[in-house]
Structures are given as C-alpha cells and as structure tokens.
Amino acid sequence: MDGTRQPGFPSFWDAVRVWWRIGLLSFGGPAAQIALMHRELVEERRWVSDARFLHALNFCMLLPGPEAQQLATYLGWLMHGVRGGLAAGLLFILPGVVVMMALSLIYATLGAVPVVAALFFGLKCAVLVLVVEALLRVARRALNGALPWFVAVAAFLALFAFAVPFPVVVLAAALIGYALPQAFAASGHGAAKNEAPALLDAVLAADPGRSERMARLARRAGLVALLLWVWPVALLTDVRLFGDIAWFFSKMAVVTFGGAYAVLAYVAQEAVESYRWLTAQEMLAGLGLAETTPGPLILVLQFVGFLAAYREAGVLGGFAGALLTVWVTFAPCFAWIFLGAPYVERLHDAPRLKGALAGVTAAVVGVIANLALWFGLRVVFSRVEPTAVGPLTLGLPDPLSMVPDALALTALAAVCLFVLKLGVVRTLGVTAAAGFATRTILGL
C-alpha cells in the first residue's frame, strides 16, 4: 500500500509546506528546533507518534552534525522516501542559509547590523519559552520510571557541572539502556492507550514492508551524497583558499557530535589563530547572527566561510566560500541518514536496541535541559562567566548584568503561549515586534 493513499496521510506537497514552515520558524538552536518539530508533527498534526519521533531523534543524537536537521531528514524519508528526506532536510536549512548569506554580506560591507539585532532580540526571548515548554512535554512523555529519570538528571549534571564530552554522555546512556532494556520499556510511550495511532504509524502498520522497499533507494542516495561531499574536496585540493575551506569544514562535519557548541571553541581557534580568516570579535558576531536566524546554529560556519573568501576574492568569492562551506557541512548529514536510517528502522522492535535508544531518549531530556539553561542564561543576562563552586567550574551569570527588557519579553512570550494560546507564529510575531520597539523606538 502507498502511504500517500492512506486516508488523512499528508501528500508530498502537504509535507513540503510544513517543512518550509518549520524551516522559517526554526530559531534558537537544536532544543528549540526539536521542540518546534515535535509541536508541528506530533502534537498538532499527529503525523508521527511520540515513540517514533523519539526513536528517530535518538539515532540522530548519535551522529555528527546538526541533529535537528538530520531528524527532519529522517522523518521526511519515512513519510515520502528519498525525495521526502531531501525536501525536509533542505527546507530546514534553506531559510537560514539565505538569511545568513544576506547578513554576512551586510556585516562584511557595512559592519554591525543593529536594526536586525533589535528585530531578532524578541525572537530569542520567545524561543526560550518554546524550549521550556518542549522540555516539560518531552520529559512527561519520555521519562517513565526511576532509571530514566536518573539518566536524565545525570546527563544534565554531566554536561552542565562536569563538562563531560557530549559523545561520552550519549554513549553511556545507550549502554545503560542496552544493558537494562526492561527499565526503559515504558519510556517514549506516553500517549494514551486508547488514542488513535499517528498517521505514519498507521501506514507502517498497514504496510510492514514499506520501509524495507524504500531502503534500497535510500542507500543509493546515501552513497551519492558521500560522493557529492568528497568531490569538491578532492577537486579543490590544490586551490589554496577554497581548498583550505573545503578540507577544514569537511573535518568539522565528522566531529560535530553534540551540535555546534561542541566544536565552536576549536573552530574559533583554528579560523582565528591558524588560518587568520577573521578576528575573535568577528567570530563572536557570527555566532550572534547564527543564534538569531532560523536554521541550525552550525550555520555560523557559513559566516566564517564567507568572510574567509570575501577578504581575498571580494563579494562573489564570499558567496562561493559560504556555499562551499554549506555544501561540505550538510552533504554528509544526508549521507548518514540515508545510509543509516533503513537499518535503524529494520531493528525498530529489537528489545536491546530499543532499550539503548530509550536510554538515549532519557539523556536527551538532560541535554535539552542543559541547552535550555545555557540559552536562557545568555538571553536574560549579558554576562555569563566560568565561576568556581567548590571543585567545579560552572557557567553562572553576573546578577548585575540582568537584562530587564529580555526578562519582560520572556514573560510576555509565556503569557502569549500558555495563557492566551496564540500559537507559535503569533507568539514569535508579538515578541519580535515588542523587541524591535524596546531596542529601537524606546532605545533600551
């Protein structure tokens, strides 16, 4: 049975419209983007169940690269095959790529962009509320039992208090789940038992061989993605600037476990000190632009690639450097999904694999909590610095650096979302307008 013929199942173009909407609204980093996808696909449309959403997310958390973009690709593939995965993955990053390209050009030619910063200031405050809402919702659905709660809390403390590397946290959670699958048996299945199955689950239940039939084309697409990734790197090996860009950002594509934050220090050090493509202040400016535009935070690499090439080859060179950076950063993401997702789906019901991925689910709650705290502190306070607390060094805010209008806009976003029930788009619109007014008209 073709899933697109199942009553109520979205057509490819229905899905494209939703992926485009998600791409346009995907502000605030991975936690916010995962929250947005969960709201759009699980809560509002019931296209995907909680269990399948978390199953896909768990696999993506084990991969290098932006997990939210890879999650979109995975779910797009499950719904409409390779073309669905390509549409979902590309539309997730396309708005951010376009916006970052424009902002990179403006920054390179005119300097700082205060009007844009003012417009996006309110968006950051609203995104913080969206992340907290998603954290509570995912925790309620995914943490059933003492061990999942323990893993979630331990993951949070490991990341926030002890600075344990992200891959170590996820691998430890997976091993716990693999060893004790029964302790995680109920995790990720928080929906009511009498609730109708999500549309994708109904399609897969009615046609069990559907994923296997899509697997062959997915594997071919994965191999093509690998070739398309390696091809420009090999072609540009002897081209000094662009060869360096292709090689450096290709390396980043395979070591970015845990998202952009996990490698930003390394990128900044190499790009600023070794290659001298930009200054430390410019690197911070690029991170600020990436945090306030739609799409994965890893798009900060696009900004670095633009400035690196702009300095030597002008505006057209900057565009070429940025596009090359995006190409070698995201092509492998499609390869990992198209090559790996069919195997993960084949083992969907294997008890120990389910236990391992459920262990990762629990850890993801802690990861999202850590990202929410990291993001929230930097929205509400202007200075967050390493602070010694006994034997630990924690990133704590300076109380005197609190930003009153950020706190007020965050409260406004919470009222819009939780009390007035305005929904995501209108909440973002209200807070963006309020942020623009406070920063430009009122001059705060």
C-alpha positions, -999 to +999 in steps of 0.1 A: +000+000+000+013+035-009+013+056+023+002+087+004-031+069-003-039+063+034-069+084+044-056+116+060-019+109+053-002+140+040+007+142+004+043+151-005+033+187-012+014+189+021+046+179+038+067+203+018+045+232+031+050+221+067+088+216+063+090+251+048+071+265+078+094+246+102+125+260+083+112+295+086+104+293+123+135+272+134+151+298+156+170+292+188+193+262+183+186+225+184+165+224+215+141+249+201+141+233+167+133+199+181+106+215+202+091+231+171+091+198+151+075+179+179+048+205+182+041+206+144+044+169+136+034+151+169+012+174+188-008+194+162-009+171+131-004+137+146+016+127+115+042+110+138+039+093+172+059+103+202+076+069+202+087+071+165+098+108+169+120+099+198+133+068+181+144+089+152+158+116+175+178+091+194+196+079+163+203+114+151+218+123+185+244+096+179+255+112+146+279+140+139+263+172+126+231+191+134+207+167+150+176+187+143+183+189+106+190+152+105+158+145+124+139+164+098+156+144+070+149+111+088+112+118+093+109+132+058+123+100+044+100+078+065+070+097+052+078+101+015+111+083+007+143+099-005+125+129-021+108+135+013+141+133+031+157+157+007+128+182+009+127+181+047+165+184+051+169+211+025+140+232+036+151+230+072+184+248+063+174+269+032+158+299+050+188+301+074+213+299+046+196+327+027+193+349+058+229+342+069+242+350+034+224+384+035+236+392+070+272+381+062+272+404+032+258+433+052+283+427+080+313+424+057+304+456+038+287+478+065+297+463+098+273+455+127+235+454+120+217+469+150+183+470+133+184+433+126+197+426+161+168+445+175+143+426+154+157+393+165+160+402+201+124+395+209+126+362+189+153+349+213+130+356+243+101+337+227+123+308+217+134+304+253+097+298+263+092+274+235+123+254+246+110+252+282+076+241+270+091+213+249+114+202+278+084+197+300+064+180+274+091+156+263+101+148+299+065+140+307+062+116+278+097+101+278+106+096+315+086+067+329+104+051+358+133+057+382+161+048+359+151+070+330+148+100+355+182+091+369+198+090+334+182+124+325+194+141+357+228+125+354+231+137+318+222+172+327+247+173+356+275+157+335+271+184+308+264+214+330+285+208+361+313+185+350+317+194+313+317+157+302+320+155+264+287+150+247+295+117+230+305+102+263+272+112+279+251+097+250+272+066+247+269+059+285+231+063+283+229+040+253+250+013+272+227+016+303+196+012+281+212-017+262+221-035+295+188-028+312+161-026+284+132-035+307+139-005+329+132+017+298+103-003+284+077+023+290+098+053+280+087+072+250+052+058+250+033+084+270+003+086+247-030+073+259-036+037+251-070+044+235-056+072+213-057+066+176-022+058+162-004+086+144-008+086+106+027+074+098+025+046+123-009+036+108+007+035+074+037+014+085+014-010+104-008-015+074+022-020+051+051-035+072+074-038+041+072-002+032+104+009+050+124-020+035+112-012+000+124+024+005+158+012+019+174+004-015+169+038-030+179+054+004+212+036+004+219+047-032+211+083-022+234+080+007+263+069-015+256+097-039+256+121-010+290+108+000+304+113-035+289+148-037+306+156-004+341+142-013+341+155-049+347+193-043+372+185-015+393+164-039+387+189-068+399+219-048+429+202-030+455+223-048+434+256-047+449+275-017+419+293-001+390+272-013+409+240-008+415+250+028+378+259+033+366+226+018+391+205+038+386+223+072+348+223+072+347+187+059+366+178+091+341+197+111+313+177+095+326+145+110+335+157+145+305+179+154+290+154+179+267+174+202+260+202+177+277+234+171+286+243+207+307+212+210+332+224+184+329+262+184+360+267+205+380+246+181+366+263+150+373+297+166+408+288+174+417+274+140+398+300+119+411+330+140+446+319+150+458+294+124+441+304+092+435+341+102+403+342+083+386+365+108+391+381+142+378+368+175+353+396+177+341+388+142+337+352+153+315+363+182+295+385+159+289+355+136+278+334+165+253+361+175+239+362+139+236+324+138+218+323+172+191+348+160+185+334+125+165+303+115+182+271+109+210+251+127+235+271+148+262+254+128+254+279+101+279+301+119+304+282+098+288+297+067+296+332+081+333+321+087+335+307+051+320+339+037+345+362+055+374+340+047+368+341+009+355+377+009+388+390+023+407+376-007+382+373-035+355+400-029+318+396-027+315+369-053+343+350-036+325+354-003+293+338-018+314+310-032+331+304+001+299+304+020+282+280-004+312+257-004+311+257+034+274+248+035+279+221+009+307+202+027+289+207+061+255+193+051+261+168+023+274+142+048+243+148+070+221+134+042+246+105+038+244+095+074+206+094+074+201+077+041+227+050+048+218+045+085+180+051+089+170+019+070+190-002+094+176+016+124+141+011+112+147-026+105+158-030+141+130-008+155+115-036+176+147-053+187+145-052+226+181-043+233+183-017+206+150-001+218+165-001+253+197+016+241+177+042+222+154+047+251+184+053+273+195+080+248+159+094+250+163+099+287+197+115+282+182+138+256+159+153+282+190+162+302+207+175+271+177+197+262+176+210+298+213+219+296+208+237+263+177+255+277+197+267+307+227+277+286+205+296+262+182+311+289+211+325+309+225+342+279+191+357+270+183+371+304+219+381+314+245+399+294+275+383+312+278+346+320+313+336+331+330+305+345+327+306+383+344+283+408+319+265+430+339+242+452+358+218+430+335+226+400+337+254+375+301+264+364+289+290+338+270+313+361+255+347+354+265+380+369+233+391+387+241+428+380+241+420+342+204+411+341+187+425+310+153+438+322+136+440+288+147+404+280+131+392+312+099+412+304+098+399+268+103+363+280+073+368+304+053+383+275+061+352+254+050+329+282+017+347+285+011+346+248+019+309+246+005+295+278-023+319+288-036+335+256-028+303+235-017+324+205+004+296+190+040+297+178+038+321+148+018+348+166+038+345+197+070+349+177+054+379+159+043+396+191+077+393+208+097+402+177+076+434+174+080+441+211+117+435+210+121+458+180+102+485+198+122+483+230+156+483+213+149+509+186+120+531+194+125+532+232+162+529+229+166+503+258 
